[in-house]
Amino acid sequence: MAVLAAIALAQPARAAARDDNPPRLYEDAVRHFNGGDLEVTVIALKEAQSADPGLLPAHVLMARVFLRIAEPAAAEECLRRARRLGADPNIVWPLQAEAMYWQRQYE
């Protein structure tokens, strides 16, 4: 969790004012995730989730970020929220299996 705290506290300089449009923030997060900039991805996802806590894709993408930075327990929590929001099991379960694998929960 220390890694996440460090990422969440890092605030990159943004040219534009804060944008409270959750879909646009999510799109920014996807673009940064695909570009490998996980710090900015986390910031955009947190802003999107703050503006719309029910934004299902943001929870799934946050789980992917957590898996990439080796925080499987945090990823699993994001996936639980995504399932409660009605996420497609075909998307969630492979990520859930990966999170459980990294936590040595093989059964």
OpenMM code with the backbone's topology and positions (N, CA, C; nanometers):
from openmm import Vec3, app, unit

residues = "MET ALA VAL LEU ALA ALA ILE ALA LEU ALA GLN PRO ALA ARG ALA ALA ALA ARG ASP ASP ASN PRO PRO ARG LEU TYR GLU ASP ALA VAL ARG HIS PHE ASN GLY GLY ASP LEU GLU VAL THR VAL ILE ALA LEU LYS GLU ALA GLN SER ALA ASP PRO GLY LEU LEU PRO ALA HIS VAL LEU MET ALA ARG VAL PHE LEU ARG ILE ALA GLU PRO ALA ALA ALA GLU GLU CYS LEU ARG ARG ALA ARG ARG LEU GLY ALA ASP PRO ASN ILE VAL TRP PRO LEU GLN ALA GLU ALA MET TYR TRP GLN ARG GLN TYR GLU".split()
positions = [
    Vec3(0.0797, -0.1194, 0.0000),
    Vec3(0.0000, 0.0000, 0.0000),
    Vec3(0.0847, 0.1268, 0.0000),
    Vec3(0.2082, 0.1162, 0.0424),
    Vec3(0.2961, 0.2319, 0.0430),
    Vec3(0.3181, 0.2834, -0.0986),
    Vec3(0.3240, 0.1910, -0.1935),
    Vec3(0.3419, 0.2312, -0.3330),
    Vec3(0.2224, 0.3135, -0.3790),
    Vec3(0.1023, 0.2664, -0.3451),
    Vec3(-0.0183, 0.3389, -0.3845),
    Vec3(-0.0218, 0.4764, -0.3207),
    Vec3(0.0138, 0.4852, -0.1938),
    Vec3(0.0134, 0.6141, -0.1261),
    Vec3(0.1087, 0.7110, -0.1954),
    Vec3(0.2247, 0.6617, -0.2330),
    Vec3(0.3212, 0.7472, -0.3017),
    Vec3(0.2671, 0.7921, -0.4367),
    Vec3(0.2022, 0.7010, -0.5076),
    Vec3(0.1459, 0.7354, -0.6380),
    Vec3(0.0326, 0.8357, -0.6224),
    Vec3(-0.0545, 0.8112, -0.5242),
    Vec3(-0.1699, 0.8986, -0.5050),
    Vec3(-0.1282, 1.0391, -0.4650),
    Vec3(-0.0173, 1.0517, -0.3941),
    Vec3(0.0282, 1.1828, -0.3508),
    Vec3(0.1001, 1.2596, -0.4605),
    Vec3(0.1519, 1.1875, -0.5582),
    Vec3(0.2230, 1.2536, -0.6682),
    Vec3(0.1217, 1.3279, -0.7540),
    Vec3(0.1388, 1.4559, -0.7675),
    Vec3(0.0465, 1.5371, -0.8466),
    Vec3(0.1215, 1.5989, -0.9633),
    Vec3(0.1033, 1.5455, -1.0823),
    Vec3(0.1727, 1.6046, -1.1971),
    Vec3(0.1130, 1.7403, -1.2314),
    Vec3(0.1964, 1.8227, -1.2910),
    Vec3(0.1474, 1.9539, -1.3346),
    Vec3(0.0500, 1.9319, -1.4494),
    Vec3(-0.0654, 1.9884, -1.4359),
    Vec3(-0.1672, 1.9758, -1.5409),
    Vec3(-0.1929, 2.1143, -1.5978),
    Vec3(-0.1899, 2.1215, -1.7295),
    Vec3(-0.2100, 2.2507, -1.7957),
    Vec3(-0.3542, 2.2977, -1.7809),
    Vec3(-0.4475, 2.2041, -1.7891),
    Vec3(-0.5883, 2.2405, -1.7819),
    Vec3(-0.6366, 2.2368, -1.6373),
    Vec3(-0.7462, 2.3057, -1.6133),
    Vec3(-0.8074, 2.3011, -1.4806),
    Vec3(-0.8643, 2.1619, -1.4563),
    Vec3(-0.8918, 2.1315, -1.3301),
    Vec3(-0.9453, 2.0009, -1.2937),
    Vec3(-1.0749, 1.9770, -1.3702),
    Vec3(-1.0867, 1.8588, -1.4257),
    Vec3(-1.2014, 1.8226, -1.5077),
    Vec3(-1.2855, 1.7226, -1.4303),
    Vec3(-1.4132, 1.7539, -1.4065),
    Vec3(-1.4999, 1.6639, -1.3310),
    Vec3(-1.5890, 1.5797, -1.4213),
    Vec3(-1.5501, 1.5591, -1.5451),
    Vec3(-1.6266, 1.4766, -1.6370),
    Vec3(-1.5741, 1.3334, -1.6260),
    Vec3(-1.6449, 1.2439, -1.5525),
    Vec3(-1.5923, 1.1088, -1.5285),
    Vec3(-1.5544, 1.0313, -1.6549),
    Vec3(-1.6375, 1.0312, -1.7596),
    Vec3(-1.5953, 0.9570, -1.8797),
    Vec3(-1.4658, 1.0115, -1.9415),
    Vec3(-1.4510, 1.1423, -1.9426),
    Vec3(-1.3284, 1.2012, -1.9977),
    Vec3(-1.2079, 1.1670, -1.9100),
    Vec3(-1.2263, 1.1715, -1.7784),
    Vec3(-1.1180, 1.1344, -1.6869),
    Vec3(-1.0793, 0.9885, -1.7061),
    Vec3(-1.1795, 0.9031, -1.7257),
    Vec3(-1.1515, 0.7614, -1.7493),
    Vec3(-1.0746, 0.7428, -1.8801),
    Vec3(-1.1153, 0.8131, -1.9842),
    Vec3(-1.0438, 0.8051, -2.1123),
    Vec3(-0.8989, 0.8509, -2.0971),
    Vec3(-0.8775, 0.9564, -2.0189),
    Vec3(-0.7404, 1.0013, -1.9913),
    Vec3(-0.6617, 0.8913, -1.9213),
    Vec3(-0.7265, 0.8268, -1.8236),
    Vec3(-0.6605, 0.7195, -1.7491),
    Vec3(-0.6221, 0.6050, -1.8418),
    Vec3(-0.7112, 0.5670, -1.9321),
    Vec3(-0.6814, 0.4587, -2.0267),
    Vec3(-0.5628, 0.4965, -2.1143),
    Vec3(-0.5627, 0.6190, -2.1632),
    Vec3(-0.4522, 0.6642, -2.2486),
    Vec3(-0.3187, 0.6582, -2.1729),
    Vec3(-0.3180, 0.7030, -2.0490),
    Vec3(-0.1950, 0.7004, -1.9694),
    Vec3(-0.1553, 0.5574, -1.9327),
    Vec3(-0.2534, 0.4737, -1.9042),
    Vec3(-0.2251, 0.3331, -1.8730),
    Vec3(-0.1590, 0.2656, -1.9931),
    Vec3(-0.2160, 0.2875, -2.1104),
    Vec3(-0.1589, 0.2285, -2.2321),
    Vec3(-0.0206, 0.2842, -2.2625),
    Vec3(0.0053, 0.4064, -2.2194),
    Vec3(0.1366, 0.4674, -2.2385),
    Vec3(0.2355, 0.4302, -2.1286),
    Vec3(0.1892, 0.3569, -2.0279),
    Vec3(0.2779, 0.3116, -1.9212),
    Vec3(0.2972, 0.4103, -1.8074),
    Vec3(0.2234, 0.5195, -1.8059),
    Vec3(0.2361, 0.6197, -1.6996),
    Vec3(0.1341, 0.5889, -1.5898),
    Vec3(0.1720, 0.5004, -1.4987),
    Vec3(0.0799, 0.4525, -1.3967),
    Vec3(0.0466, 0.5579, -1.2915),
    Vec3(0.1398, 0.6480, -1.2633),
    Vec3(0.1117, 0.7526, -1.1647),
    Vec3(-0.0030, 0.8415, -1.2108),
    Vec3(0.0032, 0.8865, -1.3336),
    Vec3(-0.1023, 0.9727, -1.3865),
    Vec3(-0.2316, 0.8917, -1.4037),
    Vec3(-0.2195, 0.7643, -1.4366),
    Vec3(-0.3374, 0.6784, -1.4474),
    Vec3(-0.4123, 0.6747, -1.3160),
    Vec3(-0.3406, 0.6527, -1.2072),
    Vec3(-0.4041, 0.6449, -1.0752),
    Vec3(-0.4713, 0.7776, -1.0405),
    Vec3(-0.4052, 0.8872, -1.0682),
    Vec3(-0.4633, 1.0183, -1.0376),
    Vec3(-0.5924, 1.0389, -1.1165),
    Vec3(-0.5902, 1.0096, -1.2457),
    Vec3(-0.7102, 1.0268, -1.3287),
    Vec3(-0.8219, 0.9345, -1.2819),
    Vec3(-0.7881, 0.8105, -1.2444),
    Vec3(-0.8902, 0.7169, -1.1973),
    Vec3(-0.9500, 0.7619, -1.0646),
    Vec3(-0.8674, 0.8112, -0.9745),
    Vec3(-0.9184, 0.8605, -0.8464),
    Vec3(-1.0109, 0.9800, -0.8677),
    Vec3(-0.9752, 1.0685, -0.9594),
    Vec3(-1.0623, 1.1823, -0.9905),
    Vec3(-1.1933, 1.1348, -1.0512),
    Vec3(-1.1868, 1.0376, -1.1421),
    Vec3(-1.3078, 0.9836, -1.2042),
    Vec3(-1.3966, 0.9156, -1.1009),
    Vec3(-1.3361, 0.8373, -1.0125),
    Vec3(-1.4137, 0.7685, -0.9090),
    Vec3(-1.4708, 0.8671, -0.8081),
    Vec3(-1.4003, 0.9748, -0.7828),
    Vec3(-1.4511, 1.0771, -0.6923),
    Vec3(-1.5741, 1.1457, -0.7529),
    Vec3(-1.5679, 1.1724, -0.8826),
    Vec3(-1.6798, 1.2372, -0.9512),
    Vec3(-1.7966, 1.1415, -0.9720),
    Vec3(-1.7677, 1.0128, -0.9899),
    Vec3(-1.8726, 0.9119, -1.0111),
    Vec3(-1.8272, 0.7791, -0.9508),
    Vec3(-1.8606, 0.7525, -0.8223),
    Vec3(-1.8165, 0.6290, -0.7566),
    Vec3(-1.8678, 0.5013, -0.8234),
    Vec3(-1.9701, 0.5125, -0.9040),
    Vec3(-2.0256, 0.3960, -0.9716),
    Vec3(-1.9707, 0.3719, -1.1107),
    Vec3(-1.8647, 0.4422, -1.1468),
    Vec3(-1.8048, 0.4270, -1.2801),
    Vec3(-1.7310, 0.2937, -1.2871),
    Vec3(-1.8011, 0.1924, -1.3301),
    Vec3(-1.7519, 0.0553, -1.3285),
    Vec3(-1.6181, 0.0356, -1.3981),
    Vec3(-1.5955, 0.0863, -1.5186),
    Vec3(-1.4671, 0.0628, -1.5848),
    Vec3(-1.3479, 0.1186, -1.5068),
    Vec3(-1.3704, 0.2240, -1.4292),
    Vec3(-1.2613, 0.2814, -1.3507),
    Vec3(-1.2134, 0.1831, -1.2446),
    Vec3(-1.3062, 0.1080, -1.1858),
    Vec3(-1.2682, 0.0086, -1.0847),
    Vec3(-1.1880, -0.1052, -1.1477),
    Vec3(-1.2295, -0.1466, -1.2658),
    Vec3(-1.1586, -0.2554, -1.3338),
    Vec3(-1.0183, -0.2098, -1.3747),
    Vec3(-1.0085, -0.0897, -1.4291),
    Vec3(-0.8768, -0.0400, -1.4693),
    Vec3(-0.7865, -0.0196, -1.3474),
    Vec3(-0.8437, 0.0266, -1.2374),
    Vec3(-0.7636, 0.0430, -1.1159),
    Vec3(-0.7103, -0.0938, -1.0704),
    Vec3(-0.7905, -0.1969, -1.0832),
    Vec3(-0.7431, -0.3320, -1.0489),
    Vec3(-0.6258, -0.3711, -1.1381),
    Vec3(-0.6340, -0.3387, -1.2654),
    Vec3(-0.5232, -0.3690, -1.3563),
    Vec3(-0.3952, -0.2953, -1.3153),
    Vec3(-0.4117, -0.1703, -1.2734),
    Vec3(-0.2962, -0.0933, -1.2264),
    Vec3(-0.2358, -0.1615, -1.1038),
    Vec3(-0.3198, -0.1990, -1.0088),
    Vec3(-0.2708, -0.2636, -0.8875),
    Vec3(-0.1994, -0.3945, -0.9189),
    Vec3(-0.2501, -0.4692, -1.0144),
    Vec3(-0.1811, -0.5919, -1.0530),
    Vec3(-0.0456, -0.5604, -1.1147),
    Vec3(-0.0392, -0.4546, -1.1919),
    Vec3(0.0864, -0.4179, -1.2572),
    Vec3(0.1920, -0.3717, -1.1569),
    Vec3(0.1483, -0.3101, -1.0458),
    Vec3(0.2450, -0.2634, -0.9451),
    Vec3(0.2570, -0.3616, -0.8290),
    Vec3(0.2099, -0.4833, -0.8492),
    Vec3(0.2243, -0.5918, -0.7507),
    Vec3(0.1532, -0.5624, -0.6193),
    Vec3(0.0285, -0.5187, -0.6290),
    Vec3(-0.0572, -0.4977, -0.5124),
    Vec3(-0.1852, -0.5796, -0.5323),
    Vec3(-0.1747, -0.7145, -0.5282),
    Vec3(-0.2898, -0.7982, -0.5605),
    Vec3(-0.4073, -0.7857, -0.4638),
    Vec3(-0.3825, -0.7603, -0.3367),
    Vec3(-0.4939, -0.7457, -0.2418),
    Vec3(-0.5770, -0.6223, -0.2758),
    Vec3(-0.5113, -0.5132, -0.3125),
    Vec3(-0.5826, -0.3918, -0.3523),
    Vec3(-0.6590, -0.4156, -0.4823),
    Vec3(-0.5988, -0.4904, -0.5738),
    Vec3(-0.6667, -0.5237, -0.6994),
    Vec3(-0.7925, -0.6041, -0.6712),
    Vec3(-0.7816, -0.6983, -0.5796),
    Vec3(-0.8962, -0.7821, -0.5462),
    Vec3(-1.0111, -0.6981, -0.4895),
    Vec3(-0.9792, -0.5997, -0.4084),
    Vec3(-1.0825, -0.5117, -0.3531),
    Vec3(-1.1509, -0.4318, -0.4644),
    Vec3(-1.0740, -0.3816, -0.5591),
    Vec3(-1.1324, -0.3097, -0.6736),
    Vec3(-1.2250, -0.4011, -0.7525),
    Vec3(-1.1847, -0.5244, -0.7693),
    Vec3(-1.2666, -0.6199, -0.8442),
    Vec3(-1.3937, -0.6562, -0.7685),
    Vec3(-1.3873, -0.6612, -0.6370),
    Vec3(-1.5099, -0.6851, -0.5577),
    Vec3(-1.6099, -0.5721, -0.5816),
    Vec3(-1.5588, -0.4481, -0.5782),
    Vec3(-1.6472, -0.3340, -0.6048),
    Vec3(-1.7057, -0.3426, -0.7450),
    Vec3(-1.6227, -0.3793, -0.8410),
    Vec3(-1.6691, -0.3902, -0.9800),
    Vec3(-1.7787, -0.4964, -0.9910),
    Vec3(-1.7613, -0.6090, -0.9240),
    Vec3(-1.8644, -0.7140, -0.9268),
    Vec3(-1.9944, -0.6642, -0.8654),
    Vec3(-1.9845, -0.5900, -0.7545),
    Vec3(-2.1054, -0.5354, -0.6910),
    Vec3(-2.1772, -0.4378, -0.7846),
    Vec3(-2.1001, -0.3708, -0.8702),
    Vec3(-2.1588, -0.2757, -0.9642),
    Vec3(-2.2115, -0.3442, -1.0909),
    Vec3(-2.1897, -0.4758, -1.1017),
    Vec3(-2.2435, -0.5502, -1.2152),
    Vec3(-2.1462, -0.5750, -1.3280),
    Vec3(-2.0186, -0.5803, -1.2990),
    Vec3(-1.9181, -0.6034, -1.4036),
    Vec3(-1.9364, -0.7392, -1.4685),
    Vec3(-1.8995, -0.7478, -1.5935),
    Vec3(-1.9047, -0.8719, -1.6695),
    Vec3(-1.8068, -0.9728, -1.6088),
    Vec3(-1.8561, -1.0906, -1.5674),
    Vec3(-1.7668, -1.1912, -1.5082),
    Vec3(-1.6529, -1.2325, -1.6011),
    Vec3(-1.6744, -1.2278, -1.7311),
    Vec3(-1.5690, -1.2654, -1.8256),
    Vec3(-1.4506, -1.1690, -1.8212),
    Vec3(-1.4737, -1.0488, -1.7729),
    Vec3(-1.3662, -0.9515, -1.7575),
    Vec3(-1.3052, -0.9618, -1.6176),
    Vec3(-1.3917, -0.9750, -1.5173),
    Vec3(-1.3466, -0.9702, -1.3784),
    Vec3(-1.2746, -1.0973, -1.3343),
    Vec3(-1.3264, -1.2135, -1.3692),
    Vec3(-1.2710, -1.3375, -1.3139),
    Vec3(-1.1264, -1.3654, -1.3549),
    Vec3(-1.0843, -1.3398, -1.4773),
    Vec3(-0.9411, -1.3597, -1.5067),
    Vec3(-0.8503, -1.2693, -1.4228),
    Vec3(-0.8934, -1.1460, -1.4003),
    Vec3(-0.8158, -1.0557, -1.3160),
    Vec3(-0.8188, -1.1019, -1.1710),
    Vec3(-0.9349, -1.1496, -1.1274),
    Vec3(-0.9491, -1.2023, -0.9915),
    Vec3(-0.8569, -1.3230, -0.9718),
    Vec3(-0.8530, -1.4096, -1.0714),
    Vec3(-0.7660, -1.5275, -1.0633),
    Vec3(-0.6197, -1.4857, -1.0537),
    Vec3(-0.5807, -1.3847, -1.1296),
    Vec3(-0.4424, -1.3371, -1.1233),
    Vec3(-0.4116, -1.2793, -0.9850),
    Vec3(-0.5046, -1.2014, -0.9306),
    Vec3(-0.4842, -1.1435, -0.7973),
    Vec3(-0.4716, -1.2535, -0.6926),
    Vec3(-0.5557, -1.3543, -0.7026),
    Vec3(-0.5513, -1.4646, -0.6061),
    Vec3(-0.4224, -1.5447, -0.6222),
    Vec3(-0.3790, -1.5644, -0.7438),
    Vec3(-0.2548, -1.6366, -0.7690),
    Vec3(-0.1375, -1.5670, -0.7000),
    Vec3(-0.1281, -1.4329, -0.7170),
    Vec3(-0.0182, -1.3582, -0.6574),
    Vec3(-0.0240, -1.3563, -0.5054),
    Vec3(-0.1430, -1.3818, -0.4502),
    Vec3(-0.1566, -1.3892, -0.3044),
    Vec3(-0.1444, -1.5328, -0.2547),
    Vec3(-0.1109, -1.6229, -0.3451),
    Vec3(-0.0945, -1.7647, -0.3154),
    Vec3(-0.2242, -1.8286, -0.2658),
    Vec3(-0.3350, -1.7833, -0.3209),
    Vec3(-0.4662, -1.8409, -0.2909),
    Vec3(-0.5049, -1.9311, -0.4082),
    Vec3(-0.4461, -2.0463, -0.4153),
    Vec3(-0.4574, -2.1307, -0.5324),
    Vec3(-0.5868, -2.2086, -0.5412),
    Vec3(-0.6588, -2.2272, -0.4338),
    Vec3(-0.7779, -2.3118, -0.4381),
    Vec3(-0.9004, -2.2387, -0.4853),
] * unit.nanometer
topology = app.Topology()
chain = topology.addChain("A")
for resn in residues:
    res = topology.addResidue(resn, chain)
    for name in ("N", "CA", "C"):
        topology.addAtom(name, app.Element.getBySymbol(name[0]), res)
